[in-house]
Amino acid sequence: MPRTVLVVDNSKTIRDFIAISLKLLGLNVIAVADGMEALEKLPTNKIDLVMTELNMPNIDGYTLIKTLRNNPAYKLIPIIIYSSLAKAENIQLGYESGASVFLTKPFNSVRLQNEIIKVIERFGI
């Protein structure tokens, strides 16, 4: 059964770009606009990997990650932050929140796909 990635970003353009890139790897993609929608999708879908932007309305990326890490059902899901907020303090806060990987934007489809493959191999998903 194909792995499923939950993509969380308030930009439809970015969600679509990531979805197309991941589908080319044979992955299923569920794309939502913010952390609130992500939390609504999680209980009814088997999610193998979460990718989230940091700056979003309602529930931002940091809060989403902390919420997932505090829930035993989602505690071990690999989480990739992708953001243009690549200052040392943002990266540190991302990892302290529970992110598995911090991917700096901008990135192209090939780089994104290579990073996803690394995460799949690293976490055995």
C-alpha positions, 0 to 999 in steps of 0.5 A: 500500500502506498505511503501517505504524506500530509502536506500542511501549507496555507499556499495552494500553489505550494501545496499543489507543487509538493503534491505533484512532486510526491505523487511522482514518487508514488506517494499518496498526498493529503493537502490541507491549508492549516494545522486545524485542518491537519488535526481534523484529517489525522484521525480518519487517515493513516498518515506516514509522514507530515510536511508542514510550513511554519507560518499559517493561520489558525494553528501554525507549524510549531503548534501543530508539531507540538500537538502531534508529539503530545499525542501517543497516536502520532508521536512517532510520525516523521515530521518535515518542516519546510520554511524560508524562515531559516534563521538558527532560532527558527531551526532550533525551535523547529527541532525543539518542537519535535520536527524530524527534518528542517528543509529550507525553501526555496527548493525544486522538485528534485531536491524535495524528492531526494529529501523525501526518499532520505526520510523514508529510508531513515525512518523506515516508512 
